[in-house]
Amino acid sequence: MTAVMLMMSAILNPAYAGEYKATFIHKLSDFSGAKPFNAALLKSDPVKNEVYAINGDSVSVFNASGMEVYRIDSDSSIGSIVDIVVRSDQKLVLLTSKNSKVQLLLCNYRGERLGEIQLKGAPPEYKNFSPNRIYCRDRQLYLVSMGGMRMLVTDEQGTFVRAVDLASAIGFTEQERVDSGMGGFALDRDGGFVFTVPVMGRLFTLNSDGKTSKGFGRRGSRPGLFGVPTGIAVDREGNYLVTDKLRCVVIAFDRKFAFVAEFARRGFNPGDLIAPDDIVVDPANRAYISNLRKRGVVVYQLSSN
């Protein structure tokens, strides 16, 4: 048992051993065992210390121990659940899609519908804007189109605040926007944004005004290099955690893009990864990593010495 745990918590760069640790603790489960999610989208509620796993037709809610405590199911009236976020008042906003029409549904903590949030005051060029991610920070909603590489920011009632063209901000041409898209997106610790572009093997940061950007990364098979970077999250110390779908690892970089560590590996043992996709870090510095091939969501405890 000790040998197995050491294997699952191993850091792949010995130079950083003892400085950054990631220890596998469990998979998200119910009373029947690990939930066989396939590429679930993940969100964390820092107030209730719960994690949401969105899987198209439902949202599973997990407590701090990784056990499912509730499930919000979609129905024919709303179509599929694309994403979810918790507002400052602890009400839920469901981003749903039915017949290519996107809706923002305001719900209580059990997913019971309270009303619909209408987008108001957006620029004409955003008339047909179709987001597939939603985030909340400082009483504002961030609606993100991963393929279109655009973002609308509204207040919590849906009134337009500003628009951010993420592709233009990092110097992409319109053709590069069409050919690229984002693999992962996260709100940064300093009010900015961070996202991956898998086809380029790159990570980009953008400051809060949406004008100053930095790019980082190159392809390779060695620790610290990208195969196909996808999910992105920020840990409690502000490090960037990137899931690599090809190399089946999680790569940690500090705020200056210096390589810190890698953890996990490809395989079918507990804690191993198969084409890892999304990642989120909760307030207790636990990293939740979703996988393909119905391998569910693995959870690692992060720590720095």
N, C-alpha and C positions, 0 to 999 in steps of 0.2 A: 504493500500500500504506500509506504514512504517513497519508494522508487517511482511509482506512478505519479504521485503528487509533485515530486521534483521535476519529472518530465513535463508536466502540464504547466508548471509555474516557471520554467526555465527562461532566462533572458538570453537571447541569441547573440549578444555582443558582450563578451566577458569584461571589456573595459568598463562597462557600466554596472557590473554585478554589485549588488548591495546598495545601489543608488536609486534604482527604479524597479519596483517589483510588481508583477501581475500574477495573482494566484487564482486559479480556477476554483469557484465555490459551488456552483450548481447550474442547472438549466431551468428556465421558466417552465413550470409544471402545474398540473392539477392533481387531483387525488388518484388519477389513473397512471400518472407518470409524466415524463417530459412531453410538452406540447409539440407536435410535429409541424411547426410553422414552416412555410416556404417563402423566404425573402420577405419576412414581416417588416413593416415600417414601425419604428420605435419612437416613443415620446416619454418624457419623465415629468411627473408632477412634483416639484420640489416642496410644496406645502404639505401634501398628504403622504409624501414619500412613496408614491406608487409609480408603476411603469405601465404604459399602454402599448399593446402590440396590435397593429392594424393589419388585417389580412383580407381586405376586400369586402367580404360579406359580414364581418363582425369586428369588434374591438374587445380584446381581452384585457382585463385590469388585474395587475399583480401587486401583491404587497411586498414589503421590504425583504421577506423571506423567499420571494420568488414563486409564491403560490397564487393561483388564479382565485380571485375573490368575487369577480363579477364579470359579466359579458354583455356588451351592447350589440344587438343584432340589427342589421339593416332590414328593410322591407321593400316591397314593390313601390311604395309611394316615394321613397327617397333614392332608390337605386343603390349603387355601391358606396361604401364609405372610403374615401380617398385618404383622408388624414384627420387628425384631431388635435386640438390644443386647449389648454386650460386658461381662461381669462383671469384677470386680477381678482375678480369677485368669486372665483372658484366655479363659475359656470363653464360648461363645455361648449366649444364651437366645433361642430362636425362639418368638414368639407366633404360634400357628397357630389356624385355625378350620376345623372340619369338622362339617357338619350343625348349625350354630349352637352347637357346643360349642367353647369356647376352651381351649387347652392351652398350657403353658409347657414347652418341650422344651429340656433341657440338652444342648449339643453341643460337640464339639471345634472347633478353628479351621477345619476343613474341612466343618463341618456334619454330621459323623457323630454319630448319636444316642448319648448317654451315659445318659440317663434322663429322667424327668419331674419338674418342680417342682410340688408340690401346695401350694395356698394353705391356710394353717392359721391358725385363730384369728380370722378376720374377723368383724365384727359380723353379726348375723342379717339386717339390712337389705341387706347386700352379698352375700347367698347367690347371687343370680342376676346378680351384677356381670359385665359383659362388656366388658373393656377392648379398645381397638384401637390403643393406643400403649404402648410400654415404654421406660423410661430407667433408667440406673444412675448413682448418685453416692454416694460415701462408703460403699460396701458395702451399699447399699440399692437395692431395685428400686422404681420408680415406675410403677404401672399406671394408665393414664388412659383414661377413656371420653370421647371427644371430643363425642359427641352428648349423653350424660348429664351432662357437666360435673362428673364425680366422679373421685376418685383414691384408690387404695389404695397405701400404702407398706408394703413388707415387707423383711425381711432377704434376703440372697441365696439363702437356702434356702426362701423363701416364707412365713416366719412373720410374722404380722401385727404391724405397728408402729403405724400410725395410719391414719385415713381423713380425707380433706379433701373437703368439698363445695364445689367451686369456684364454683358458681352462687350458693349461699347466701352465700359469703364476699364476693361483690361486690354483694350486695343484690338478686339476682334473685328474682322470684316463681316458683312452679312453672310457671306458664304461660310466663313468659319463658324458663325453662330449656328447655321443650319447643319453643318457637318459635325458639330461638337456636342453641345448640351452638357449639363452638369450631372455628375454621379452622386454627389453628396453635398449638403449645404448645412451650415450651422451659424448661429449667432455667436459672435466672438465676445470675449470678456470685456473688451474696451468699447463696446457699442458698435463695432464694425461687423463684418461678415467674412466667412471663410468657406470655400467650396472647391471641389475637385472637378477636373475635366479629364475623364478616363482616356479618351482617344489621344490625348497629348501626353498622358502620364505626368500631369502637373497639378499642383495645389496653388490656389490663389487666395490672397487676403485683400479685403477692401475696407477702407476706413469708414467711419459713420456717415461722412458726407457723400459717400459714393463716388469719390473722385480720385483718391490716391490708392493705388493698388501695388501689390508685390506678387511675383510668381516664383515658384520653386519646384524643383524635382527633375529627375531624369530616370530613364528606364535602366533596368538591370536586375540581376538575380541576387546580388549581394545585400546584406543587411543595410537598410537605409535607402535602398533604391526601389523604384516603383515598377510593378508589372502592369496591373490595371487598378489604379486607386479608385475607390468608390466612396464608401461612407466616411464622414468626417465628424469628429466631436472634439470638445475642449474639456480637459479634466480640471480638477479642483485647483491645480497649480498653474493653469493656463497653457499647459502643453497641448499640442495638436495630436490627436489620435486618428490614424487613417487606416481603414480596412483595405487590404489588397486582395481583390477577387482572384487574381491569377496565382499569386504566391501563397495565398491562404495564411496570411499573418496580419497582425495589427502593428503598425509602425508608429512610434512616438517621436515627435520633434518638439524642441522648446520654442519659445516665442521668436527666436532668431533663426529658426529652421535648422538648428544644429540637431543632428541625430542623437536621440537619447537611448532608445531600446526597441527591441521587437519582442512580441510574445505570441504564443499559440503556434500551431502548425497544422498542415494538411493531414487529415486522418479521420477515423471513425471512433476513436476513443473519447471518453468524456473530456470536454474542454477543447477538443480538436475542431478545426474549421473546414467547411466545404463551401468554397466560393462565397466567403463572407460578404455581406452587403451593407446593411445599415448598422450604425453604432450610436449609442447615446450613453452619457455618463450622468449618474444621479448625484445628489448632494453628499452622499456617503462615499463618493469616489469609487463607485462600482460601475464597471463598463459592461454594457449589454450589447451583444453582437449577434445579428441575425445571419442565417445561412440559407443556402439553396438546398435542393434535394431533401426537403422535409427534415432537415437536421436541427430545426428549432432555433432557440436563442440561448447562447451560453453567457454566463456571467462571471466576470473576473473582478477580484478586489485589487485595486491599485494602491500603491504606497510608495513614498519616496523617503530615503534616509539621508 
